[in-house]
Amino acid sequence: MAHFLVIYGTGEGQTAKVADAMRTDLRERGHEVTAYDVRAAPEDLDVSAFDAVLVGGSIHVGKHQDGVVEFASDHRDELAARPSAFFQVCLSSASDDAERKAAATGYIDAFVEATGWHPDRVASFAGALRFSEYGFLKRLMMKKIAAEATGDTDTSRDYEYTDWEAVDRFAVAFARIVEDAHPKVDGLAEVEG
């Protein structure tokens, strides 16, 4: 059993839902998981105490949350010393348009460049539109963005675009990387001789 850290930034809560789904996937495989919203993480969080780390963030106005960028920058050496992965939640990932998909990839590239951290795995998942939770101005802004990204502009309802099977596949594939790096025998780590 490995000990995973899942740390994420969320705006409206969709990234937290994705992180929670990953936490469930990892626990179902027998792993211990500690998860934090980056805003609530302890200041003295010791990343080196974990076998593997999943970092997640969402895109708002073309960038990831400052706290997620700062966490990855501040801990890039610890992240590089163990299996690590990055996922983002981004409305552009919901689009079938090649330019929008490229924009989603560009956000990841910009994150890697800004932080200096090169995760072992990356993924971009489509997010959600929660028109029912937005104030008037945000609803108008998100309606305009949605018109270009998905075409869904009915503000009387919410939309969820996240492909939960893709989220599960990503978490399981990352878990397998960690399991291969930390083989177990009858629940005990193998001792190298």
Backbone as ProteinMPNN parsed JSONL, in Angstrom:
{"seq_chain_A": "MAHFLVIYGTGEGQTAKVADAMRTDLRERGHEVTAYDVRAAPEDLDVSAFDAVLVGGSIHVGKHQDGVVEFASDHRDELAARPSAFFQVCLSSASDDAERKAAATGYIDAFVEATGWHPDRVASFAGALRFSEYGFLKRLMMKKIAAEATGDTDTSRDYEYTDWEAVDRFAVAFARIVEDAHPKVDGLAEVEG", "coords_chain_A": {"N_chain_A": [[0.837, -1.176, 0.0], [0.594, 2.148, -0.895], [1.164, 5.58, 0.067], [-0.642, 8.274, -0.863], [-0.661, 11.709, -1.787], [-3.141, 13.972, -2.524], [-3.621, 16.988, -3.884], [-5.204, 20.036, -4.539], [-6.628, 22.808, -6.393], [-9.62, 24.629, -6.473], [-12.38, 26.244, -8.03], [-15.278, 26.539, -8.444], [-15.873, 24.078, -7.438], [-15.767, 21.773, -9.065], [-13.241, 20.688, -9.601], [-12.599, 19.762, -7.086], [-14.491, 17.704, -6.928], [-13.486, 16.007, -8.917], [-10.964, 15.408, -7.819], [-11.848, 14.063, -5.536], [-13.056, 11.813, -6.686], [-10.772, 10.577, -7.731], [-9.415, 10.069, -5.356], [-11.147, 8.17, -4.235], [-10.861, 6.108, -6.158], [-8.16, 5.41, -5.741], [-8.173, 4.583, -3.063], [-9.846, 2.372, -3.292], [-8.113, 0.651, -4.455], [-6.59, -0.069, -2.385], [-4.873, 1.804, -1.271], [-3.536, 4.368, 0.897], [-4.807, 7.615, 1.277], [-4.316, 11.057, 1.404], [-5.907, 14.109, 1.245], [-6.098, 17.504, 0.174], [-7.552, 20.709, -0.263], [-5.708, 23.175, -1.763], [-5.768, 25.635, -0.533], [-6.368, 25.026, 2.073], [-4.389, 23.433, 2.99], [-1.931, 22.265, 5.313], [0.582, 24.515, 6.487], [3.03, 23.42, 7.052], [3.173, 21.137, 5.52], [4.565, 18.104, 4.636], [5.772, 17.036, 1.857], [7.543, 15.061, 1.198], [6.851, 12.964, 2.802], [5.09, 11.37, 1.512], [4.377, 8.731, -0.822], [3.607, 9.2, -3.423], [2.277, 11.83, -5.504], [-0.57, 13.629, -6.489], [-1.485, 16.443, -8.231], [-3.846, 18.961, -8.748], [-5.662, 21.376, -10.679], [-7.836, 24.078, -11.661], [-8.902, 25.864, -14.572], [-9.264, 29.295, -14.826], [-10.156, 32.189, -16.348], [-8.092, 31.775, -18.161], [-5.913, 30.814, -16.659], [-4.277, 28.829, -14.084], [-5.081, 28.346, -10.584], [-3.431, 30.524, -8.334], [-2.439, 29.435, -5.936], [-2.074, 26.714, -6.547], [-0.113, 26.81, -8.509], [1.935, 27.991, -6.997], [2.292, 25.987, -5.034], [3.251, 23.792, -6.582], [5.579, 24.957, -7.621], [7.018, 25.599, -5.273], [7.443, 23.06, -4.241], [8.706, 21.542, -6.137], [11.093, 19.991, -6.243], [10.633, 17.934, -4.355], [8.388, 16.817, -5.567], [9.506, 15.917, -7.937], [11.051, 13.868, -6.998], [9.523, 11.642, -6.581], [6.862, 9.507, -7.822], [4.65, 11.487, -9.682], [1.791, 13.402, -10.655], [-0.199, 15.54, -12.728], [-3.309, 17.126, -13.05], [-5.807, 18.94, -14.8], [-8.809, 20.872, -14.745], [-10.91, 21.997, -17.135], [-12.854, 24.021, -19.205], [-12.379, 24.175, -21.929], [-11.583, 21.635, -22.595], [-13.911, 20.314, -23.041], [-14.722, 20.839, -25.54], [-15.086, 20.019, -29.021], [-13.585, 21.244, -30.83], [-10.512, 21.699, -32.442], [-8.751, 23.839, -31.956], [-9.547, 24.74, -29.438], [-9.042, 22.463, -27.907], [-6.292, 22.441, -28.195], [-5.734, 24.758, -26.809], [-6.299, 23.932, -24.205], [-4.228, 22.08, -23.815], [-2.143, 23.863, -24.027], [-2.444, 25.324, -21.658], [-1.54, 23.484, -19.784], [1.125, 23.216, -20.62], [2.01, 25.836, -20.085], [1.74, 25.859, -17.327], [3.641, 23.917, -16.548], [5.945, 25.198, -17.445], [5.872, 27.532, -15.858], [6.147, 26.511, -13.284], [8.338, 24.803, -13.272], [8.179, 22.157, -12.786], [7.973, 18.842, -13.861], [5.628, 16.728, -14.344], [5.01, 13.155, -14.103], [2.765, 12.157, -15.337], [0.062, 13.681, -17.103], [-3.171, 15.224, -17.388], [-6.146, 16.522, -18.871], [-9.3, 17.428, -17.985], [-12.705, 17.878, -18.848], [-14.791, 20.385, -17.456], [-17.41, 21.878, -15.643], [-20.441, 23.767, -15.948], [-21.95, 25.886, -13.823], [-24.427, 27.477, -13.863], [-26.558, 28.079, -12.154], [-25.366, 28.796, -9.804], [-23.94, 31.079, -10.243], [-23.421, 34.615, -10.043], [-25.017, 37.522, -11.528], [-23.204, 38.935, -13.339], [-21.079, 37.085, -13.655], [-22.521, 34.96, -14.718], [-23.239, 36.007, -17.221], [-20.677, 36.337, -18.372], [-19.745, 33.665, -18.352], [-21.661, 32.51, -19.981], [-21.012, 33.608, -22.451], [-18.429, 32.511, -22.803], [-19.118, 29.802, -22.776], [-20.702, 29.665, -25.066], [-18.824, 29.786, -27.091], [-17.182, 27.594, -26.438], [-18.759, 25.25, -25.944], [-21.341, 25.624, -26.837], [-23.511, 25.518, -25.204], [-25.813, 27.449, -23.836], [-28.02, 27.904, -22.267], [-28.975, 29.389, -19.527], [-30.626, 28.648, -17.501], [-30.165, 26.228, -16.486], [-27.727, 23.806, -15.25], [-24.584, 22.444, -16.423], [-22.685, 19.516, -16.831], [-19.635, 18.34, -17.87], [-17.608, 16.586, -17.395], [-15.792, 13.671, -18.024], [-16.186, 10.958, -16.375], [-15.283, 8.358, -16.494], [-12.864, 8.665, -17.817], [-11.487, 10.086, -15.876], [-11.322, 8.124, -13.866], [-9.769, 6.21, -15.254], [-7.349, 7.601, -15.555], [-6.55, 7.961, -12.852], [-6.272, 5.272, -12.038], [-4.307, 4.365, -13.831], [-2.167, 5.964, -13.006], [-1.919, 5.03, -10.385], [-1.035, 2.44, -10.923], [1.537, 2.941, -11.922], [2.772, 3.811, -9.589], [2.44, 1.549, -7.988], [4.023, -0.27, -9.378], [6.476, 0.881, -8.893], [6.702, 0.565, -6.199], [6.777, -2.268, -5.144], [4.943, -4.849, -3.462], [4.901, -7.499, -1.084], [2.764, -9.765, 0.157], [1.531, -7.627, 1.523], [3.713, -6.399, 2.654], [6.56, -4.372, 2.136], [8.975, -5.223, -0.304], [12.212, -6.236, 0.579], [15.281, -5.052, -0.343], [18.222, -6.84, -1.101]], "CA_chain_A": [[0.0, 0.0, 0.0], [1.33, 3.412, -0.969], [0.477, 6.738, 0.636], [-0.78, 9.306, -1.879], [-1.155, 13.048, -1.495], [-3.921, 14.605, -3.588], [-3.758, 18.395, -3.524], [-5.877, 20.646, -5.68], [-7.283, 24.097, -6.275], [-10.938, 24.56, -7.096], [-13.112, 27.505, -8.049], [-16.687, 26.268, -8.162], [-16.034, 22.772, -6.828], [-15.647, 20.622, -9.961], [-11.927, 20.072, -9.404], [-12.718, 19.0, -5.839], [-15.21, 16.464, -7.254], [-12.55, 15.155, -9.659], [-9.982, 14.931, -6.837], [-12.518, 13.093, -4.68], [-13.201, 10.574, -7.466], [-9.453, 9.946, -7.766], [-9.16, 9.558, -4.005], [-11.931, 6.934, -4.127], [-10.204, 5.091, -6.997], [-6.918, 4.984, -5.088], [-8.534, 3.823, -1.854], [-10.383, 1.079, -3.721], [-6.957, -0.189, -4.786], [-5.921, -0.389, -1.133], [-3.892, 2.821, -0.897], [-3.888, 5.431, 1.834], [-4.855, 8.876, 0.537], [-4.535, 12.302, 2.124], [-6.292, 15.102, 0.237], [-6.286, 18.873, 0.637], [-7.664, 21.891, -1.105], [-4.429, 23.856, -1.533], [-6.003, 26.76, 0.381], [-6.52, 24.512, 3.435], [-3.262, 22.539, 3.3], [-1.079, 22.764, 6.401], [1.777, 25.225, 6.028], [4.193, 22.55, 7.229], [2.93, 19.886, 4.8], [5.815, 17.461, 4.234], [5.512, 16.271, 0.638], [8.428, 13.894, 1.176], [6.245, 11.896, 3.603], [4.172, 10.627, 0.648], [4.99, 7.923, -1.88], [3.216, 9.738, -4.724], [1.486, 13.051, -5.377], [-1.433, 14.105, -7.571], [-1.784, 17.864, -8.091], [-4.884, 19.349, -9.694], [-6.109, 22.763, -10.687], [-8.809, 24.413, -12.694], [-8.591, 27.05, -15.37], [-10.172, 30.436, -14.717], [-9.633, 33.32, -17.108], [-6.87, 31.385, -18.844], [-4.786, 30.417, -15.816], [-4.536, 28.003, -12.91], [-5.077, 29.066, -9.313], [-2.096, 30.897, -7.858], [-2.011, 28.505, -4.895], [-1.618, 25.469, -7.17], [1.169, 27.138, -9.145], [2.909, 28.181, -5.918], [2.581, 24.688, -4.423], [4.111, 23.016, -7.486], [6.882, 25.633, -7.682], [7.697, 25.472, -3.978], [7.722, 21.651, -3.925], [9.078, 20.828, -7.375], [12.122, 18.98, -5.983], [9.973, 16.792, -3.714], [7.521, 16.204, -6.58], [10.364, 15.221, -8.903], [11.698, 12.734, -6.335], [8.552, 10.553, -6.417], [5.868, 9.548, -8.898], [3.753, 12.632, -9.533], [0.918, 13.638, -11.801], [-0.951, 16.793, -12.722], [-4.54, 17.164, -13.834], [-6.514, 20.209, -14.783], [-10.215, 20.873, -15.126], [-10.904, 23.109, -18.077], [-13.996, 23.974, -20.114], [-11.89, 23.942, -23.297], [-11.483, 20.191, -22.808], [-15.235, 19.809, -23.422], [-14.964, 21.198, -26.935], [-14.585, 19.16, -30.096], [-12.787, 22.114, -31.681], [-9.074, 21.439, -32.299], [-8.092, 25.003, -31.351], [-9.867, 24.754, -28.004], [-8.28, 21.357, -27.308], [-4.903, 22.906, -28.149], [-5.654, 25.729, -25.717], [-6.225, 23.161, -22.957], [-2.855, 21.57, -23.745], [-1.301, 25.034, -23.785], [-2.507, 25.666, -20.235], [-0.64, 22.554, -19.084], [2.492, 23.615, -20.972], [2.316, 27.067, -19.354], [1.888, 25.465, -15.922], [4.944, 23.25, -16.418], [6.979, 26.23, -17.594], [5.826, 28.447, -14.713], [6.518, 25.846, -12.03], [9.573, 24.036, -13.389], [7.876, 20.767, -12.424], [7.619, 17.996, -15.006], [4.946, 15.553, -13.805], [5.115, 11.907, -14.862], [1.538, 12.035, -16.139], [-0.813, 14.852, -17.093], [-4.478, 15.039, -18.016], [-7.06, 17.652, -18.849], [-10.679, 16.959, -17.962], [-13.729, 18.902, -19.01], [-15.374, 20.761, -16.174], [-18.856, 22.031, -15.525], [-20.997, 25.115, -15.889], [-22.956, 25.921, -12.758], [-25.122, 28.753, -14.026], [-27.436, 28.324, -11.005], [-24.569, 29.296, -8.687], [-23.243, 32.292, -10.642], [-24.087, 35.904, -9.988], [-25.424, 38.038, -12.832], [-22.071, 39.223, -14.227], [-20.369, 35.846, -13.971], [-23.389, 34.185, -15.602], [-23.082, 36.571, -18.569], [-19.334, 36.016, -18.854], [-19.667, 32.225, -18.607], [-22.524, 32.224, -21.137], [-20.213, 33.945, -23.634], [-17.38, 31.492, -22.918], [-19.775, 28.535, -23.122], [-21.157, 29.735, -26.458], [-17.672, 29.468, -27.932], [-16.578, 26.301, -26.104], [-19.66, 24.093, -26.005], [-22.631, 25.97, -27.429], [-24.56, 25.4, -24.189], [-26.008, 28.795, -23.302], [-29.248, 27.983, -21.48], [-28.52, 29.689, -18.169], [-31.598, 28.172, -16.513], [-29.736, 24.898, -16.027], [-26.293, 23.556, -15.119], [-24.036, 21.439, -17.346], [-21.478, 18.833, -16.374], [-18.975, 17.744, -19.036], [-16.529, 15.704, -16.96], [-15.84, 12.256, -18.402], [-15.776, 10.304, -15.137], [-14.509, 7.156, -16.829], [-11.502, 9.123, -18.107], [-10.901, 10.413, -14.568], [-10.977, 6.843, -13.239], [-8.648, 5.598, -15.992], [-6.145, 8.359, -15.219], [-6.162, 7.636, -11.476], [-5.83, 3.875, -11.985], [-3.026, 4.277, -14.548], [-1.153, 6.541, -12.128], [-1.734, 4.082, -9.279], [-0.212, 1.323, -11.416], [2.925, 3.419, -11.959], [3.248, 3.819, -8.202], [2.501, 0.152, -7.542], [5.203, -0.873, -10.0], [7.661, 1.464, -8.252], [6.688, 0.151, -4.79], [6.196, -3.616, -5.086], [4.607, -5.362, -2.131], [4.773, -8.947, -0.939], [1.866, -10.036, 1.28], [1.309, -6.398, 2.264], [4.969, -5.848, 3.166], [7.468, -3.944, 1.074], [10.11, -6.117, -0.534], [13.482, -5.733, 1.097], [16.369, -5.304, -1.292], [19.328, -7.441, -0.369]], "C_chain_A": [[0.884, 1.242, 0.0], [0.493, 4.516, -0.328], [0.527, 7.864, -0.396], [-1.198, 10.622, -1.246], [-1.914, 13.517, -2.726], [-4.152, 16.031, -3.131], [-4.247, 19.15, -4.742], [-6.359, 22.052, -5.342], [-8.599, 24.011, -7.011], [-11.611, 25.919, -7.01], [-14.556, 27.302, -7.64], [-16.92, 24.863, -7.621], [-15.867, 21.574, -7.744], [-14.289, 19.927, -9.803], [-11.91, 19.279, -8.1], [-13.449, 17.685, -6.088], [-14.3, 15.489, -7.998], [-11.516, 14.57, -8.693], [-10.599, 13.87, -5.929], [-12.719, 11.759, -5.398], [-11.871, 9.835, -7.537], [-9.101, 9.346, -6.408], [-9.899, 8.233, -3.798], [-11.284, 5.81, -4.926], [-8.958, 4.538, -6.314], [-7.203, 4.153, -3.841], [-9.084, 2.45, -2.211], [-9.274, 0.113, -4.114], [-6.124, -0.494, -3.539], [-4.911, 0.63, -0.649], [-4.45, 3.778, 0.154], [-3.822, 6.751, 1.067], [-5.131, 10.022, 1.503], [-4.819, 13.361, 1.073], [-6.52, 16.459, 0.893], [-6.643, 19.777, -0.526], [-6.409, 22.69, -0.769], [-4.584, 25.028, -0.557], [-6.08, 26.309, 1.838], [-5.377, 23.585, 3.849], [-2.435, 23.124, 4.439], [0.167, 23.451, 5.84], [3.017, 24.347, 6.098], [4.008, 21.191, 6.542], [4.25, 19.336, 4.266], [5.538, 16.542, 3.049], [6.363, 15.007, 0.602], [7.885, 12.733, 2.012], [5.315, 11.003, 2.777], [4.944, 9.858, -0.42], [4.731, 8.502, -3.262], [2.302, 10.938, -4.511], [0.717, 13.317, -6.661], [-1.755, 15.561, -7.281], [-2.823, 18.217, -9.141], [-5.253, 20.808, -9.571], [-7.126, 22.982, -11.773], [-8.397, 25.705, -13.381], [-9.685, 28.092, -15.173], [-9.492, 31.612, -15.389], [-8.238, 32.992, -17.638], [-5.698, 30.987, -17.973], [-5.244, 29.552, -14.653], [-4.52, 28.874, -11.653], [-3.639, 29.335, -8.869], [-1.572, 29.901, -6.826], [-1.484, 27.195, -5.446], [-0.254, 25.688, -7.819], [2.254, 27.287, -8.078], [3.286, 26.854, -5.269], [3.547, 23.894, -5.296], [5.501, 23.64, -7.591], [7.685, 25.407, -6.403], [8.155, 24.045, -3.691], [8.221, 20.856, -5.129], [10.144, 19.757, -7.148], [11.517, 17.732, -5.336], [9.068, 16.065, -4.702], [8.347, 15.389, -7.569], [10.98, 13.951, -8.311], [10.771, 11.532, -6.139], [7.598, 10.579, -7.604], [4.89, 10.701, -8.646], [2.967, 12.833, -10.817], [0.194, 14.961, -11.611], [-2.203, 16.622, -13.56], [-5.15, 18.549, -13.727], [-7.957, 19.971, -15.199], [-10.424, 22.16, -15.9], [-12.074, 22.975, -19.045], [-13.565, 23.715, -21.552], [-11.772, 22.455, -23.611], [-12.818, 19.574, -23.209], [-15.52, 20.024, -24.898], [-14.423, 20.145, -27.897], [-13.66, 19.932, -31.031], [-11.293, 21.922, -31.397], [-8.35, 22.61, -31.636], [-8.339, 25.061, -29.85], [-9.128, 23.638, -27.273], [-6.81, 21.756, -27.174], [-4.716, 23.932, -27.033], [-5.54, 25.016, -24.375], [-4.818, 22.603, -22.757], [-1.888, 22.711, -23.439], [-1.308, 25.476, -22.331], [-1.581, 24.758, -19.423], [0.811, 22.929, -19.36], [2.916, 24.863, -20.197], [2.528, 26.776, -17.867], [3.258, 24.834, -15.682], [6.066, 24.282, -16.505], [7.03, 27.144, -16.372], [6.351, 27.809, -13.434], [7.877, 25.16, -12.08], [9.406, 22.576, -13.02], [7.406, 20.017, -13.659], [6.966, 16.716, -14.487], [5.108, 14.333, -14.704], [3.914, 11.7, -15.776], [0.759, 13.336, -16.028], [-2.131, 14.494, -17.767], [-5.26, 16.334, -17.911], [-8.475, 17.11, -18.972], [-11.627, 18.134, -18.148], [-14.383, 19.162, -17.658], [-16.882, 20.818, -16.193], [-19.207, 23.507, -15.602], [-22.099, 25.078, -14.847], [-23.662, 27.276, -12.796], [-25.974, 29.091, -12.804], [-26.681, 28.913, -9.814], [-23.879, 30.622, -8.998], [-24.098, 33.527, -10.388], [-24.344, 36.403, -11.409], [-24.244, 38.232, -13.78], [-21.31, 37.958, -14.612], [-21.202, 34.98, -14.913], [-23.254, 34.693, -17.041], [-21.727, 36.206, -19.17], [-19.236, 34.533, -19.222], [-20.558, 31.816, -19.78], [-21.76, 32.504, -22.426], [-19.121, 32.897, -23.863], [-17.985, 30.166, -23.368], [-20.243, 28.532, -24.572], [-20.029, 29.352, -27.403], [-17.154, 28.051, -27.696], [-17.502, 25.12, -26.355], [-20.967, 24.364, -26.725], [-23.779, 25.908, -26.44], [-24.745, 26.74, -23.48], [-27.311, 28.967, -22.529], [-28.855, 28.164, -20.019], [-29.517, 29.254, -17.095], [-31.229, 26.792, -15.974], [-28.22, 24.836, -15.933], [-25.879, 22.467, -16.102], [-22.805, 20.815, -16.707], [-20.9, 18.072, -17.555], [-17.913, 16.713, -18.659], [-16.786, 14.267, -17.387], [-15.288, 11.471, -17.209], [-15.005, 9.024, -15.4], [-13.065, 7.522, -17.144], [-10.775, 9.488, -16.811], [-10.444, 9.128, -13.879], [-9.781, 6.186, -13.927], [-7.33, 6.281, -15.641], [-5.647, 7.985, -13.821], [-5.614, 6.215, -11.376], [-4.484, 3.71, -12.687], [-1.899, 4.853, -13.69], [-0.875, 5.611, -10.944], [-0.849, 2.921, -9.707], [1.259, 1.713, -11.508], [3.527, 3.347, -10.557], [3.398, 2.393, -7.685], [3.716, -0.56, -8.133], [6.491, -0.37, -9.355], [7.797, 1.024, -6.791], [6.073, -1.239, -4.675], [5.998, -4.076, -3.646], [4.55, -6.889, -2.179], [3.946, -9.191, 0.313], [1.687, -8.794, 2.154], [2.563, -5.777, 2.843], [5.855, -5.454, 1.998], [8.589, -4.961, 0.928], [11.376, -5.457, -0.001], [14.56, -6.086, 0.09], [17.568, -5.836, -0.519], [20.642, -7.252, -0.988]], "O_chain_A": [[1.809, 1.36, 0.804], [-0.725, 4.397, -0.199], [1.601, 8.345, -0.755], [-1.982, 10.652, -0.297], [-1.393, 13.465, -3.84], [-4.801, 16.265, -2.112], [-3.761, 18.932, -5.852], [-6.479, 22.43, -4.176], [-8.682, 23.382, -8.066], [-11.432, 26.653, -6.038], [-15.005, 27.825, -6.62], [-18.067, 24.492, -7.368], [-15.827, 20.445, -7.255], [-14.213, 18.7, -9.867], [-11.268, 18.232, -8.024], [-13.074, 16.656, -5.525], [-14.336, 14.285, -7.743], [-11.226, 13.375, -8.743], [-9.941, 12.886, -5.589], [-12.57, 10.698, -4.793], [-11.833, 8.61, -7.419], [-8.554, 8.246, -6.328], [-9.337, 7.286, -3.248], [-11.168, 4.686, -4.436], [-8.734, 3.328, -6.313], [-6.548, 3.139, -3.598], [-8.819, 1.472, -1.512], [-9.472, -1.102, -4.107], [-5.066, -1.115, -3.639], [-4.161, 0.356, 0.288], [-5.661, 3.965, 0.278], [-2.889, 6.978, 0.296], [-6.057, 9.964, 2.312], [-4.061, 13.502, 0.114], [-7.053, 16.559, 1.999], [-6.113, 19.638, -1.628], [-6.086, 22.859, 0.407], [-3.644, 25.372, 0.159], [-5.881, 27.118, 2.745], [-5.402, 23.017, 4.941], [-2.259, 24.339, 4.522], [0.731, 23.011, 4.837], [3.944, 24.505, 5.304], [4.624, 20.205, 6.947], [4.965, 20.02, 3.532], [5.117, 15.399, 3.228], [5.95, 13.995, 0.037], [8.415, 11.624, 1.934], [4.81, 9.998, 3.278], [6.014, 10.277, -0.861], [5.539, 8.322, -4.173], [1.64, 11.056, -3.481], [1.261, 13.245, -7.763], [-2.247, 15.883, -6.199], [-2.697, 17.818, -10.298], [-5.167, 21.4, -8.495], [-7.264, 22.174, -12.691], [-7.648, 26.517, -12.838], [-10.872, 27.808, -15.334], [-8.374, 31.982, -15.03], [-7.325, 33.815, -17.575], [-4.587, 30.832, -18.479], [-6.418, 29.536, -14.285], [-4.009, 29.994, -11.664], [-2.757, 28.488, -9.011], [-0.39, 29.559, -6.841], [-0.553, 26.617, -4.886], [0.646, 24.857, -7.693], [3.36, 26.77, -8.235], [4.459, 26.613, -4.983], [4.552, 23.38, -4.803], [6.497, 22.918, -7.644], [8.868, 25.07, -6.444], [9.139, 23.838, -2.981], [8.16, 19.627, -5.13], [10.106, 18.713, -7.799], [11.844, 16.608, -5.719], [8.986, 14.837, -4.683], [7.939, 14.306, -7.986], [11.385, 13.057, -9.053], [11.19, 10.514, -5.589], [7.535, 11.579, -8.32], [4.374, 10.864, -7.54], [3.415, 12.485, -11.909], [0.002, 15.434, -10.491], [-2.162, 16.044, -14.646], [-5.028, 19.233, -12.71], [-8.279, 19.013, -15.901], [-10.159, 23.257, -15.408], [-12.261, 21.914, -19.641], [-14.308, 23.099, -22.317], [-11.852, 22.059, -24.774], [-12.857, 18.433, -23.67], [-16.462, 19.447, -25.442], [-13.431, 19.473, -27.614], [-13.029, 19.35, -31.914], [-10.865, 21.976, -30.244], [-7.434, 22.4, -30.842], [-7.437, 25.394, -29.081], [-8.644, 23.834, -26.158], [-6.163, 21.45, -26.173], [-3.668, 23.973, -26.389], [-4.777, 25.44, -23.507], [-4.281, 22.651, -21.65], [-0.932, 22.539, -22.683], [-0.293, 25.951, -21.822], [-0.92, 25.211, -18.489], [1.633, 22.958, -18.444], [4.044, 24.942, -19.709], [3.392, 27.377, -17.227], [3.95, 25.181, -14.725], [7.02, 24.24, -15.728], [8.113, 27.491, -15.902], [6.936, 28.492, -12.593], [8.504, 24.955, -11.04], [10.387, 21.836, -12.948], [6.551, 20.494, -14.405], [7.654, 15.731, -14.22], [5.315, 14.46, -15.911], [4.04, 11.132, -16.861], [0.789, 14.008, -14.997], [-2.2, 13.589, -18.599], [-5.065, 17.13, -16.993], [-8.809, 16.423, -19.937], [-11.377, 19.239, -17.664], [-14.506, 18.261, -16.828], [-17.547, 19.913, -16.698], [-18.372, 24.376, -15.352], [-23.066, 24.327, -14.976], [-23.517, 28.101, -11.894], [-26.103, 30.263, -12.45], [-27.3, 29.473, -8.91], [-23.291, 31.23, -8.104], [-25.324, 33.492, -10.499], [-23.931, 35.767, -12.378], [-24.278, 37.745, -14.91], [-20.939, 37.785, -15.773], [-20.655, 34.337, -15.809], [-23.166, 33.895, -17.974], [-21.641, 35.815, -20.334], [-18.705, 34.186, -20.277], [-20.235, 30.868, -20.497], [-21.846, 31.734, -23.382], [-18.915, 32.45, -24.991], [-17.433, 29.487, -24.234], [-20.184, 27.498, -25.237], [-20.255, 28.671, -28.403], [-16.733, 27.379, -28.637], [-17.083, 24.105, -26.913], [-21.632, 23.432, -27.177], [-24.915, 26.217, -26.8], [-23.937, 27.12, -22.632], [-27.664, 30.092, -22.172], [-28.451, 27.21, -19.354], [-29.278, 29.469, -15.907], [-31.914, 26.258, -15.102], [-27.516, 25.695, -16.464], [-26.704, 21.673, -16.555], [-21.982, 21.512, -16.113], [-21.586, 17.256, -18.171], [-17.377, 16.036, -19.537], [-17.859, 13.715, -17.144], [-14.074, 11.337, -17.053], [-14.153, 8.645, -14.597], [-12.143, 6.788, -16.787], [-9.581, 9.225, -16.672], [-9.325, 9.049, -13.371], [-8.886, 5.667, -13.261], [-6.313, 5.615, -15.451], [-4.459, 7.722, -13.633], [-4.608, 5.98, -10.706], [-3.613, 2.995, -12.192], [-0.802, 4.296, -13.65], [0.277, 5.43, -10.551], [-0.003, 2.467, -8.936], [2.134, 0.902, -11.204], [4.651, 2.88, -10.372], [4.381, 2.072, -7.017], [4.36, -1.362, -7.457], [7.479, -1.1, -9.277], [8.883, 1.103, -6.216], [4.963, -1.379, -4.161], [6.77, -3.741, -2.747], [4.193, -7.48, -3.198], [4.38, -8.859, 1.416], [1.69, -8.892, 3.381], [2.485, -4.72, 3.47], [5.885, -6.144, 0.979], [9.09, -5.493, 1.918], [11.562, -4.248, -0.133], [14.737, -7.246, -0.282], [17.891, -5.355, 0.567], [21.649, -7.719, -0.455]]}, "name": "protein", "num_of_chains": 1, "seq": "MAHFLVIYGTGEGQTAKVADAMRTDLRERGHEVTAYDVRAAPEDLDVSAFDAVLVGGSIHVGKHQDGVVEFASDHRDELAARPSAFFQVCLSSASDDAERKAAATGYIDAFVEATGWHPDRVASFAGALRFSEYGFLKRLMMKKIAAEATGDTDTSRDYEYTDWEAVDRFAVAFARIVEDAHPKVDGLAEVEG"}
